[in-house]
Each structure stands twice: as C-alpha cells, then as structure tokens.
Amino acid sequence: MKMNKRLVSLRKEKGLSREELSIKLGVSYSTIAKYESGSREPDIEMIDKIANLFEVTTDYLLGRSDQPHLKEEEDFEAFQNDPTLERWYKELPKSTEEDLQRLRKMWEAFKEDI
C-alpha cells in the first residue's frame, strides 16, 4: 500500500479530519490533501512527524512493512543495524562496568519518562 493510502487510513482510524491533521502537523489543509492524493510526497522530517503522531513505524507509513509497530526483537534488530549507532554499539562491550552501570541508570530514567 502506498503512503498516501496509509495516511488516509490512519487519519480516518484516529477520527481526524484533514483540517485537524493539518493543524497537528503544522501544515496547510492543501498540503494534507496533496499528500493523501499522492500528488505530493512529504519530506523526511514530515514522514517522521506523521509516524510519531500515529505511533507507527516509518516503514509501515512508507509501505515497506505491513506491521505498524515493531515487535521488541525487530525493534532491537533495527537499533542494532542502525548505521548511526554502529560505532556506539560496537564500543559498548569495551566499556568498564562502572560505565555500564551509569548507562543502565540513564536508560532506566529514560524509560520512566516515556
């Protein structure tokens, strides 16, 4: 399914009008209409904003996956294979136990804020 059809479907599932969606995303009504008709594609930042608003993955939004949410294992695999995190992830095992404890504490604090 193409992104424009996914956008229409997600908007309707949430019970939002095009006007309401345009306000939530900070764009004009006509921009939403163009996204939904497929005559205009959102940029990367907008795709991320839409995915976050509807709480779906960008892969689902783009039609690359039929699963709107990643399973925990898939989420970890996506994290593990993210090239922007590769250096950090590969260096993690070389960390001292003290550093790992600090990271765990930060992670626990982060999870509580979610």
C-alpha positions in Angstrom: 0.0 0.0 0.0 1.3 3.4 -0.9 2.0 6.0 1.7 -0.9 8.3 0.6 -3.4 5.5 1.2 -1.8 4.6 4.6 -2.1 8.3 5.6 -5.8 8.4 4.7 -6.4 5.2 6.6 -4.5 6.3 9.7 -6.2 9.7 9.7 -9.6 8.0 9.5 -8.8 5.4 12.1 -8.0 8.3 14.5 -11.2 10.1 13.5 -9.3 13.2 12.3 -10.4 15.5 9.5 -7.9 16.8 7.1 -8.1 20.2 8.8 -7.4 18.6 12.2 -4.5 16.7 10.8 -3.1 19.8 9.2 -3.2 21.6 12.5 -1.5 18.8 14.4 1.3 18.6 11.7 1.6 22.3 11.3 0.9 22.3 7.5 -1.9 23.6 5.4 -5.0 21.7 4.5 -4.0 21.7 0.9 -0.7 20.1 1.8 -2.5 17.2 3.5 -4.9 16.9 0.5 -1.8 16.6 -1.8 -0.2 14.0 0.5 -3.4 12.0 0.5 -3.9 12.2 -3.2 -0.3 11.2 -3.9 0.5 14.4 -5.9 3.0 15.5 -3.3 5.4 13.5 -1.1 6.3 14.7 2.5 9.9 15.2 3.3 11.8 13.0 5.7 11.1 15.3 8.7 7.4 15.3 7.9 7.3 11.5 7.5 8.9 11.2 10.9 6.3 13.6 12.3 3.4 11.7 10.8 4.8 8.3 12.0 5.2 9.7 15.6 1.7 11.3 15.5 0.1 8.0 14.6 2.5 5.9 16.6 3.6 3.7 13.7 6.9 3.0 12.1 8.1 4.9 9.1 8.5 1.6 7.3 4.8 1.0 7.8 3.9 4.5 6.7 6.1 4.2 3.6 4.5 0.8 2.7 7.8 -1.1 3.3 6.1 -3.2 6.1 2.6 -4.3 6.9 3.3 -4.2 10.6 2.5 -0.8 12.1 4.6 -1.5 15.2 7.9 -3.3 15.5 8.0 -6.3 17.8 10.6 -6.0 20.6 13.0 -8.2 18.7 12.6 -6.3 15.5 13.0 -3.0 17.3 16.2 -4.2 18.8 17.4 -5.5 15.4 16.6 -2.2 13.8 18.5 -0.4 16.6 21.4 -2.9 16.2 21.6 -2.3 12.4 21.3 1.5 12.5 24.5 2.8 10.9 24.4 6.0 13.0 24.6 3.8 16.2 27.1 1.3 14.9 30.2 2.8 16.4 28.5 3.2 19.8 27.1 -0.3 19.8 30.4 -1.9 18.8 32.3 0.0 21.5 29.7 -0.8 24.2 31.3 -4.2 25.2 34.6 -2.4 25.7 33.1 -0.2 28.4 34.0 -0.6 32.1 31.5 -2.0 34.5 31.2 1.5 36.1 30.3 3.0 32.7 27.8 0.2 32.0 26.1 0.9 35.4 25.8 4.6 34.5 24.3 3.7 31.2 21.8 1.4 32.9 20.8 4.1 35.3 20.3 6.6 32.4 18.3 4.0 30.4 16.0 3.3 33.4 15.5 7.1 33.9 14.7 7.5 30.2 12.2 4.6 30.2 10.4 6.2 33.1 9.9 9.4 31.1 8.3 7.5 28.2 
